[in-house]
């Protein structure tokens, strides 16, 4: 699944940020997101379960994050007709 995500995201990054910025444009959000959400996910899940009393509350959190991600994709600019930047 991770490989599929990289397969779909990398061309999008190259179109959005160009040849020079696509590495930083992928690495920075990926690593910050992994540190913030991956590092605290077990604690946040435990806290959500204890706060709400529902064992499904971490799933609701993931659904909310997925909706925010979808909103970000929808708000992204369309670059289908743009020329790719080439380095000499």
Phi and psi restraints in degrees (range 20) as a CNS / XPLOR table:
assign (resid 1 and name C) (resid 2 and name N)
       (resid 2 and name CA) (resid 2 and name C) 1.0 -63.0 20.0 2
assign (resid 2 and name N) (resid 2 and name CA)
       (resid 2 and name C) (resid 3 and name N) 1.0 -40.7 20.0 2
assign (resid 2 and name C) (resid 3 and name N)
       (resid 3 and name CA) (resid 3 and name C) 1.0 -62.4 20.0 2
assign (resid 3 and name N) (resid 3 and name CA)
       (resid 3 and name C) (resid 4 and name N) 1.0 -38.6 20.0 2
assign (resid 3 and name C) (resid 4 and name N)
       (resid 4 and name CA) (resid 4 and name C) 1.0 -64.7 20.0 2
assign (resid 4 and name N) (resid 4 and name CA)
       (resid 4 and name C) (resid 5 and name N) 1.0 -40.4 20.0 2
assign (resid 4 and name C) (resid 5 and name N)
       (resid 5 and name CA) (resid 5 and name C) 1.0 -63.2 20.0 2
assign (resid 5 and name N) (resid 5 and name CA)
       (resid 5 and name C) (resid 6 and name N) 1.0 -43.0 20.0 2
assign (resid 5 and name C) (resid 6 and name N)
       (resid 6 and name CA) (resid 6 and name C) 1.0 -64.7 20.0 2
assign (resid 6 and name N) (resid 6 and name CA)
       (resid 6 and name C) (resid 7 and name N) 1.0 -37.6 20.0 2
assign (resid 6 and name C) (resid 7 and name N)
       (resid 7 and name CA) (resid 7 and name C) 1.0 -62.2 20.0 2
assign (resid 7 and name N) (resid 7 and name CA)
       (resid 7 and name C) (resid 8 and name N) 1.0 -36.3 20.0 2
assign (resid 7 and name C) (resid 8 and name N)
       (resid 8 and name CA) (resid 8 and name C) 1.0 -85.4 20.0 2
assign (resid 8 and name N) (resid 8 and name CA)
       (resid 8 and name C) (resid 9 and name N) 1.0 -30.2 20.0 2
assign (resid 8 and name C) (resid 9 and name N)
       (resid 9 and name CA) (resid 9 and name C) 1.0 -84.6 20.0 2
assign (resid 9 and name N) (resid 9 and name CA)
       (resid 9 and name C) (resid 10 and name N) 1.0 -37.7 20.0 2
assign (resid 9 and name C) (resid 10 and name N)
       (resid 10 and name CA) (resid 10 and name C) 1.0 -59.5 20.0 2
assign (resid 10 and name N) (resid 10 and name CA)
       (resid 10 and name C) (resid 11 and name N) 1.0 -46.2 20.0 2
assign (resid 10 and name C) (resid 11 and name N)
       (resid 11 and name CA) (resid 11 and name C) 1.0 -63.9 20.0 2
assign (resid 11 and name N) (resid 11 and name CA)
       (resid 11 and name C) (resid 12 and name N) 1.0 -35.1 20.0 2
assign (resid 11 and name C) (resid 12 and name N)
       (resid 12 and name CA) (resid 12 and name C) 1.0 -61.9 20.0 2
assign (resid 12 and name N) (resid 12 and name CA)
       (resid 12 and name C) (resid 13 and name N) 1.0 -42.1 20.0 2
assign (resid 12 and name C) (resid 13 and name N)
       (resid 13 and name CA) (resid 13 and name C) 1.0 -63.4 20.0 2
assign (resid 13 and name N) (resid 13 and name CA)
       (resid 13 and name C) (resid 14 and name N) 1.0 -42.1 20.0 2
assign (resid 13 and name C) (resid 14 and name N)
       (resid 14 and name CA) (resid 14 and name C) 1.0 -64.0 20.0 2
assign (resid 14 and name N) (resid 14 and name CA)
       (resid 14 and name C) (resid 15 and name N) 1.0 -37.9 20.0 2
assign (resid 14 and name C) (resid 15 and name N)
       (resid 15 and name CA) (resid 15 and name C) 1.0 -72.7 20.0 2
assign (resid 15 and name N) (resid 15 and name CA)
       (resid 15 and name C) (resid 16 and name N) 1.0 -36.3 20.0 2
assign (resid 15 and name C) (resid 16 and name N)
       (resid 16 and name CA) (resid 16 and name C) 1.0 -75.6 20.0 2
assign (resid 16 and name N) (resid 16 and name CA)
       (resid 16 and name C) (resid 17 and name N) 1.0 -41.4 20.0 2
assign (resid 16 and name C) (resid 17 and name N)
       (resid 17 and name CA) (resid 17 and name C) 1.0 -111.4 20.0 2
assign (resid 17 and name N) (resid 17 and name CA)
       (resid 17 and name C) (resid 18 and name N) 1.0 -7.8 20.0 2
assign (resid 17 and name C) (resid 18 and name N)
       (resid 18 and name CA) (resid 18 and name C) 1.0 86.1 20.0 2
assign (resid 18 and name N) (resid 18 and name CA)
       (resid 18 and name C) (resid 19 and name N) 1.0 178.9 20.0 2
assign (resid 18 and name C) (resid 19 and name N)
       (resid 19 and name CA) (resid 19 and name C) 1.0 -67.2 20.0 2
assign (resid 19 and name N) (resid 19 and name CA)
       (resid 19 and name C) (resid 20 and name N) 1.0 -37.2 20.0 2
assign (resid 19 and name C) (resid 20 and name N)
       (resid 20 and name CA) (resid 20 and name C) 1.0 -80.4 20.0 2
assign (resid 20 and name N) (resid 20 and name CA)
       (resid 20 and name C) (resid 21 and name N) 1.0 -35.7 20.0 2
assign (resid 20 and name C) (resid 21 and name N)
       (resid 21 and name CA) (resid 21 and name C) 1.0 -90.9 20.0 2
assign (resid 21 and name N) (resid 21 and name CA)
       (resid 21 and name C) (resid 22 and name N) 1.0 -6.4 20.0 2
assign (resid 21 and name C) (resid 22 and name N)
       (resid 22 and name CA) (resid 22 and name C) 1.0 -71.6 20.0 2
assign (resid 22 and name N) (resid 22 and name CA)
       (resid 22 and name C) (resid 23 and name N) 1.0 -26.6 20.0 2
assign (resid 22 and name C) (resid 23 and name N)
       (resid 23 and name CA) (resid 23 and name C) 1.0 -71.5 20.0 2
assign (resid 23 and name N) (resid 23 and name CA)
       (resid 23 and name C) (resid 24 and name N) 1.0 -48.1 20.0 2
assign (resid 23 and name C) (resid 24 and name N)
       (resid 24 and name CA) (resid 24 and name C) 1.0 -68.6 20.0 2
assign (resid 24 and name N) (resid 24 and name CA)
       (resid 24 and name C) (resid 25 and name N) 1.0 -35.9 20.0 2
assign (resid 24 and name C) (resid 25 and name N)
       (resid 25 and name CA) (resid 25 and name C) 1.0 -66.3 20.0 2
assign (resid 25 and name N) (resid 25 and name CA)
       (resid 25 and name C) (resid 26 and name N) 1.0 -22.4 20.0 2
assign (resid 25 and name C) (resid 26 and name N)
       (resid 26 and name CA) (resid 26 and name C) 1.0 -95.9 20.0 2
assign (resid 26 and name N) (resid 26 and name CA)
       (resid 26 and name C) (resid 27 and name N) 1.0 -44.4 20.0 2
assign (resid 26 and name C) (resid 27 and name N)
       (resid 27 and name CA) (resid 27 and name C) 1.0 -68.1 20.0 2
assign (resid 27 and name N) (resid 27 and name CA)
       (resid 27 and name C) (resid 28 and name N) 1.0 -43.3 20.0 2
assign (resid 27 and name C) (resid 28 and name N)
       (resid 28 and name CA) (resid 28 and name C) 1.0 -65.6 20.0 2
assign (resid 28 and name N) (resid 28 and name CA)
       (resid 28 and name C) (resid 29 and name N) 1.0 -53.8 20.0 2
assign (resid 28 and name C) (resid 29 and name N)
       (resid 29 and name CA) (resid 29 and name C) 1.0 -64.9 20.0 2
assign (resid 29 and name N) (resid 29 and name CA)
       (resid 29 and name C) (resid 30 and name N) 1.0 -34.3 20.0 2
assign (resid 29 and name C) (resid 30 and name N)
       (resid 30 and name CA) (resid 30 and name C) 1.0 -64.8 20.0 2
assign (resid 30 and name N) (resid 30 and name CA)
       (resid 30 and name C) (resid 31 and name N) 1.0 -47.6 20.0 2
assign (resid 30 and name C) (resid 31 and name N)
       (resid 31 and name CA) (resid 31 and name C) 1.0 -72.7 20.0 2
assign (resid 31 and name N) (resid 31 and name CA)
       (resid 31 and name C) (resid 32 and name N) 1.0 -37.2 20.0 2
assign (resid 31 and name C) (resid 32 and name N)
       (resid 32 and name CA) (resid 32 and name C) 1.0 -65.9 20.0 2
assign (resid 32 and name N) (resid 32 and name CA)
       (resid 32 and name C) (resid 33 and name N) 1.0 -42.6 20.0 2
assign (resid 32 and name C) (resid 33 and name N)
       (resid 33 and name CA) (resid 33 and name C) 1.0 -64.1 20.0 2
assign (resid 33 and name N) (resid 33 and name CA)
       (resid 33 and name C) (resid 34 and name N) 1.0 -40.6 20.0 2
assign (resid 33 and name C) (resid 34 and name N)
       (resid 34 and name CA) (resid 34 and name C) 1.0 -64.9 20.0 2
assign (resid 34 and name N) (resid 34 and name CA)
       (resid 34 and name C) (resid 35 and name N) 1.0 -39.4 20.0 2
assign (resid 34 and name C) (resid 35 and name N)
       (resid 35 and name CA) (resid 35 and name C) 1.0 -69.2 20.0 2
assign (resid 35 and name N) (resid 35 and name CA)
       (resid 35 and name C) (resid 36 and name N) 1.0 -44.2 20.0 2
assign (resid 35 and name C) (resid 36 and name N)
       (resid 36 and name CA) (resid 36 and name C) 1.0 -72.4 20.0 2
assign (resid 36 and name N) (resid 36 and name CA)
       (resid 36 and name C) (resid 37 and name N) 1.0 -49.9 20.0 2
assign (resid 36 and name C) (resid 37 and name N)
       (resid 37 and name CA) (resid 37 and name C) 1.0 -88.5 20.0 2
assign (resid 37 and name N) (resid 37 and name CA)
       (resid 37 and name C) (resid 38 and name N) 1.0 -38.0 20.0 2
assign (resid 37 and name C) (resid 38 and name N)
       (resid 38 and name CA) (resid 38 and name C) 1.0 -74.2 20.0 2
assign (resid 38 and name N) (resid 38 and name CA)
       (resid 38 and name C) (resid 39 and name N) 1.0 -35.4 20.0 2
assign (resid 38 and name C) (resid 39 and name N)
       (resid 39 and name CA) (resid 39 and name C) 1.0 -73.8 20.0 2
assign (resid 39 and name N) (resid 39 and name CA)
       (resid 39 and name C) (resid 40 and name N) 1.0 -35.2 20.0 2
assign (resid 39 and name C) (resid 40 and name N)
       (resid 40 and name CA) (resid 40 and name C) 1.0 -104.5 20.0 2
assign (resid 40 and name N) (resid 40 and name CA)
       (resid 40 and name C) (resid 41 and name N) 1.0 3.3 20.0 2
assign (resid 40 and name C) (resid 41 and name N)
       (resid 41 and name CA) (resid 41 and name C) 1.0 -59.6 20.0 2
assign (resid 41 and name N) (resid 41 and name CA)
       (resid 41 and name C) (resid 42 and name N) 1.0 -45.3 20.0 2
assign (resid 41 and name C) (resid 42 and name N)
       (resid 42 and name CA) (resid 42 and name C) 1.0 -62.9 20.0 2
assign (resid 42 and name N) (resid 42 and name CA)
       (resid 42 and name C) (resid 43 and name N) 1.0 -39.0 20.0 2
assign (resid 42 and name C) (resid 43 and name N)
       (resid 43 and name CA) (resid 43 and name C) 1.0 -68.7 20.0 2
assign (resid 43 and name N) (resid 43 and name CA)
       (resid 43 and name C) (resid 44 and name N) 1.0 -42.8 20.0 2
assign (resid 43 and name C) (resid 44 and name N)
       (resid 44 and name CA) (resid 44 and name C) 1.0 -65.0 20.0 2
assign (resid 44 and name N) (resid 44 and name CA)
       (resid 44 and name C) (resid 45 and name N) 1.0 -41.0 20.0 2
assign (resid 44 and name C) (resid 45 and name N)
       (resid 45 and name CA) (resid 45 and name C) 1.0 -62.9 20.0 2
assign (resid 45 and name N) (resid 45 and name CA)
       (resid 45 and name C) (resid 46 and name N) 1.0 -43.9 20.0 2
assign (resid 45 and name C) (resid 46 and name N)
       (resid 46 and name CA) (resid 46 and name C) 1.0 -63.5 20.0 2
assign (resid 46 and name N) (resid 46 and name CA)
       (resid 46 and name C) (resid 47 and name N) 1.0 -42.2 20.0 2
assign (resid 46 and name C) (resid 47 and name N)
       (resid 47 and name CA) (resid 47 and name C) 1.0 -64.8 20.0 2
assign (resid 47 and name N) (resid 47 and name CA)
       (resid 47 and name C) (resid 48 and name N) 1.0 -42.8 20.0 2
assign (resid 47 and name C) (resid 48 and name N)
       (resid 48 and name CA) (resid 48 and name C) 1.0 -62.0 20.0 2
assign (resid 48 and name N) (resid 48 and name CA)
       (resid 48 and name C) (resid 49 and name N) 1.0 -41.7 20.0 2
assign (resid 48 and name C) (resid 49 and name N)
       (resid 49 and name CA) (resid 49 and name C) 1.0 -64.7 20.0 2
assign (resid 49 and name N) (resid 49 and name CA)
       (resid 49 and name C) (resid 50 and name N) 1.0 -43.5 20.0 2
assign (resid 49 and name C) (resid 50 and name N)
       (resid 50 and name CA) (resid 50 and name C) 1.0 -70.2 20.0 2
assign (resid 50 and name N) (resid 50 and name CA)
       (resid 50 and name C) (resid 51 and name N) 1.0 -32.8 20.0 2
assign (resid 50 and name C) (resid 51 and name N)
       (resid 51 and name CA) (resid 51 and name C) 1.0 -74.5 20.0 2
assign (resid 51 and name N) (resid 51 and name CA)
       (resid 51 and name C) (resid 52 and name N) 1.0 -43.5 20.0 2
assign (resid 51 and name C) (resid 52 and name N)
       (resid 52 and name CA) (resid 52 and name C) 1.0 -92.6 20.0 2
assign (resid 52 and name N) (resid 52 and name CA)
       (resid 52 and name C) (resid 53 and name N) 1.0 -25.4 20.0 2
assign (resid 52 and name C) (resid 53 and name N)
       (resid 53 and name CA) (resid 53 and name C) 1.0 81.0 20.0 2
assign (resid 53 and name N) (resid 53 and name CA)
       (resid 53 and name C) (resid 54 and name N) 1.0 1.4 20.0 2
assign (resid 53 and name C) (resid 54 and name N)
       (resid 54 and name CA) (resid 54 and name C) 1.0 -105.7 20.0 2
assign (resid 54 and name N) (resid 54 and name CA)
       (resid 54 and name C) (resid 55 and name N) 1.0 128.5 20.0 2
assign (resid 54 and name C) (resid 55 and name N)
       (resid 55 and name CA) (resid 55 and name C) 1.0 -71.2 20.0 2
assign (resid 55 and name N) (resid 55 and name CA)
       (resid 55 and name C) (resid 56 and name N) 1.0 -9.1 20.0 2
assign (resid 55 and name C) (resid 56 and name N)
       (resid 56 and name CA) (resid 56 and name C) 1.0 -91.9 20.0 2
assign (resid 56 and name N) (resid 56 and name CA)
       (resid 56 and name C) (resid 57 and name N) 1.0 -3.6 20.0 2
assign (resid 56 and name C) (resid 57 and name N)
       (resid 57 and name CA) (resid 57 and name C) 1.0 -61.7 20.0 2
assign (resid 57 and name N) (resid 57 and name CA)
       (resid 57 and name C) (resid 58 and name N) 1.0 -34.9 20.0 2
assign (resid 57 and name C) (resid 58 and name N)
       (resid 58 and name CA) (resid 58 and name C) 1.0 -63.2 20.0 2
assign (resid 58 and name N) (resid 58 and name CA)
       (resid 58 and name C) (resid 59 and name N) 1.0 -31.6 20.0 2
assign (resid 58 and name C) (resid 59 and name N)
       (resid 59 and name CA) (resid 59 and name C) 1.0 -66.8 20.0 2
assign (resid 59 and name N) (resid 59 and name CA)
       (resid 59 and name C) (resid 60 and name N) 1.0 -38.7 20.0 2
assign (resid 59 and name C) (resid 60 and name N)
       (resid 60 and name CA) (resid 60 and name C) 1.0 -64.3 20.0 2
assign (resid 60 and name N) (resid 60 and name CA)
       (resid 60 and name C) (resid 61 and name N) 1.0 -36.9 20.0 2
assign (resid 60 and name C) (resid 61 and name N)
       (resid 61 and name CA) (resid 61 and name C) 1.0 -62.7 20.0 2
assign (resid 61 and name N) (resid 61 and name CA)
       (resid 61 and name C) (resid 62 and name N) 1.0 -44.6 20.0 2
assign (resid 61 and name C) (resid 62 and name N)
       (resid 62 and name CA) (resid 62 and name C) 1.0 -64.0 20.0 2
assign (resid 62 and name N) (resid 62 and name CA)
       (resid 62 and name C) (resid 63 and name N) 1.0 -37.3 20.0 2
assign (resid 62 and name C) (resid 63 and name N)
       (resid 63 and name CA) (resid 63 and name C) 1.0 -63.8 20.0 2
assign (resid 63 and name N) (resid 63 and name CA)
       (resid 63 and name C) (resid 64 and name N) 1.0 -41.9 20.0 2
assign (resid 63 and name C) (resid 64 and name N)
       (resid 64 and name CA) (resid 64 and name C) 1.0 -63.2 20.0 2
assign (resid 64 and name N) (resid 64 and name CA)
       (resid 64 and name C) (resid 65 and name N) 1.0 -41.5 20.0 2
assign (resid 64 and name C) (resid 65 and name N)
       (resid 65 and name CA) (resid 65 and name C) 1.0 -66.1 20.0 2
assign (resid 65 and name N) (resid 65 and name CA)
       (resid 65 and name C) (resid 66 and name N) 1.0 -37.6 20.0 2
assign (resid 65 and name C) (resid 66 and name N)
       (resid 66 and name CA) (resid 66 and name C) 1.0 -65.2 20.0 2
assign (resid 66 and name N) (resid 66 and name CA)
       (resid 66 and name C) (resid 67 and name N) 1.0 -39.2 20.0 2
assign (resid 66 and name C) (resid 67 and name N)
       (resid 67 and name CA) (resid 67 and name C) 1.0 -65.1 20.0 2
assign (resid 67 and name N) (resid 67 and name CA)
       (resid 67 and name C) (resid 68 and name N) 1.0 -40.6 20.0 2
assign (resid 67 and name C) (resid 68 and name N)
       (resid 68 and name CA) (resid 68 and name C) 1.0 -63.9 20.0 2
assign (resid 68 and name N) (resid 68 and name CA)
       (resid 68 and name C) (resid 69 and name N) 1.0 -39.0 20.0 2
assign (resid 68 and name C) (resid 69 and name N)
       (resid 69 and name CA) (resid 69 and name C) 1.0 -64.8 20.0 2
assign (resid 69 and name N) (resid 69 and name CA)
       (resid 69 and name C) (resid 70 and name N) 1.0 -41.5 20.0 2
assign (resid 69 and name C) (resid 70 and name N)
       (resid 70 and name CA) (resid 70 and name C) 1.0 -63.2 20.0 2
assign (resid 70 and name N) (resid 70 and name CA)
       (resid 70 and name C) (resid 71 and name N) 1.0 -39.9 20.0 2
assign (resid 70 and name C) (resid 71 and name N)
       (resid 71 and name CA) (resid 71 and name C) 1.0 -62.7 20.0 2
assign (resid 71 and name N) (resid 71 and name CA)
       (resid 71 and name C) (resid 72 and name N) 1.0 -37.5 20.0 2
assign (resid 71 and name C) (resid 72 and name N)
       (resid 72 and name CA) (resid 72 and name C) 1.0 -66.3 20.0 2
assign (resid 72 and name N) (resid 72 and name CA)
       (resid 72 and name C) (resid 73 and name N) 1.0 -39.1 20.0 2
assign (resid 72 and name C) (resid 73 and name N)
       (resid 73 and name CA) (resid 73 and name C) 1.0 -66.9 20.0 2
assign (resid 73 and name N) (resid 73 and name CA)
       (resid 73 and name C) (resid 74 and name N) 1.0 -42.0 20.0 2
assign (resid 73 and name C) (resid 74 and name N)
       (resid 74 and name CA) (resid 74 and name C) 1.0 -65.5 20.0 2
assign (resid 74 and name N) (resid 74 and name CA)
       (resid 74 and name C) (resid 75 and name N) 1.0 -35.9 20.0 2
assign (resid 74 and name C) (resid 75 and name N)
       (resid 75 and name CA) (resid 75 and name C) 1.0 -79.3 20.0 2
assign (resid 75 and name N) (resid 75 and name CA)
       (resid 75 and name C) (resid 76 and name N) 1.0 -8.7 20.0 2
assign (resid 75 and name C) (resid 76 and name N)
       (resid 76 and name CA) (resid 76 and name C) 1.0 -67.7 20.0 2
assign (resid 76 and name N) (resid 76 and name CA)
       (resid 76 and name C) (resid 77 and name N) 1.0 147.3 20.0 2
assign (resid 76 and name C) (resid 77 and name N)
       (resid 77 and name CA) (resid 77 and name C) 1.0 -71.2 20.0 2
assign (resid 77 and name N) (resid 77 and name CA)
       (resid 77 and name C) (resid 78 and name N) 1.0 148.9 20.0 2
assign (resid 77 and name C) (resid 78 and name N)
       (resid 78 and name CA) (resid 78 and name C) 1.0 -81.5 20.0 2
assign (resid 78 and name N) (resid 78 and name CA)
       (resid 78 and name C) (resid 79 and name N) 1.0 125.1 20.0 2
assign (resid 78 and name C) (resid 79 and name N)
       (resid 79 and name CA) (resid 79 and name C) 1.0 -121.6 20.0 2
assign (resid 79 and name N) (resid 79 and name CA)
       (resid 79 and name C) (resid 80 and name N) 1.0 19.1 20.0 2
assign (resid 79 and name C) (resid 80 and name N)
       (resid 80 and name CA) (resid 80 and name C) 1.0 -64.1 20.0 2
assign (resid 80 and name N) (resid 80 and name CA)
       (resid 80 and name C) (resid 81 and name N) 1.0 -34.1 20.0 2
assign (resid 80 and name C) (resid 81 and name N)
       (resid 81 and name CA) (resid 81 and name C) 1.0 -93.5 20.0 2
assign (resid 81 and name N) (resid 81 and name CA)
       (resid 81 and name C) (resid 82 and name N) 1.0 -1.4 20.0 2
assign (resid 81 and name C) (resid 82 and name N)
       (resid 82 and name CA) (resid 82 and name C) 1.0 -78.9 20.0 2
assign (resid 82 and name N) (resid 82 and name CA)
       (resid 82 and name C) (resid 83 and name N) 1.0 147.8 20.0 2
assign (resid 82 and name C) (resid 83 and name N)
       (resid 83 and name CA) (resid 83 and name C) 1.0 -78.1 20.0 2
assign (resid 83 and name N) (resid 83 and name CA)
       (resid 83 and name C) (resid 84 and name N) 1.0 143.1 20.0 2
assign (resid 83 and name C) (resid 84 and name N)
       (resid 84 and name CA) (resid 84 and name C) 1.0 -74.5 20.0 2
assign (resid 84 and name N) (resid 84 and name CA)
       (resid 84 and name C) (resid 85 and name N) 1.0 143.5 20.0 2
assign (resid 84 and name C) (resid 85 and name N)
       (resid 85 and name CA) (resid 85 and name C) 1.0 -79.9 20.0 2
assign (resid 85 and name N) (resid 85 and name CA)
       (resid 85 and name C) (resid 86 and name N) 1.0 137.4 20.0 2
assign (resid 85 and name C) (resid 86 and name N)
       (resid 86 and name CA) (resid 86 and name C) 1.0 -117.3 20.0 2
assign (resid 86 and name N) (resid 86 and name CA)
       (resid 86 and name C) (resid 87 and name N) 1.0 144.2 20.0 2
assign (resid 86 and name C) (resid 87 and name N)
       (resid 87 and name CA) (resid 87 and name C) 1.0 -96.9 20.0 2
assign (resid 87 and name N) (resid 87 and name CA)
       (resid 87 and name C) (resid 88 and name N) 1.0 141.3 20.0 2
